[in-house]
Amino acid sequence: MSEKLYPHLLEIDRAARERMDAMLPRMMEAAGVTEELKFRDPMRWVGLMNTLKAQVEEIMLSELIYQ
């Protein structure tokens, strides 16, 4: 009724995207996910990327959404 929900949701979405953009490259480096791996073993690369994205999403959900 006070029209504060939509701006709040936009802010949460922006924060989550920024956090994903910051965390994913660091996690990729730590896990050894490189362009060379993508070329050499694409299936392993896809599996690792899916795992890393799921981990980042879980972290964001617990820190930003479910707090």
N, C-alpha and C positions, 0 to 999 in steps of 0.2 A: 504494500500500500504506500510505502514511503519511497518507492523506486530506488532503493539502495542495493538490491540484490544483484542486478545486472552489472553495475560497475564493480561490485565485489568479485563476482565471478570472472569478469575480464581481468582483474588484477591477479587472481589466483592462476588463471590460464597463462598470463604473461610470465609470472614468476616460475611456473612449472616449465615452460618452454626455455626460459633462460637457464634454469638449473640443468635441464636435459642437455642443452648445448654446451654447458660447462663440464658436466660430469662424464658424458659419453666418451669424448676423446681421451680423457685421462684413464678411464677404465679400459678403453681399447689398447692404449699403450701398455698398461699393466698386464693385460691378458695376451699381449703379443699379436694383436689383430692388426695386420699391415696390408698394404696394397700388394706386396709380394705374396702374402698368403692368399689373398683374393685371386691372384693369377694362378698360383701353384695348386691350390686346393679350394676351389670355390664352395663346395658343399660344407667343408669345415668352417670356412669364413662366414657363411650364412648362419650356420648353427651357433657360432660364437656371437655374432651380432644380435641374433634373436635373444640369446641368453642375456647379453649385456643390456639390451633395451628393456627386457622384462625386469632386470634387477634395478635399473634406474627408475622405472615406473613404480616399482614397489617402494623404493626409498621416497620418491616424491609423494606417493599416496600417504605413506605413514607420516611424513613430515609436514606436508602442506594441506592435505585434505582431511585426514582422520584425526588431526590434533585436537 
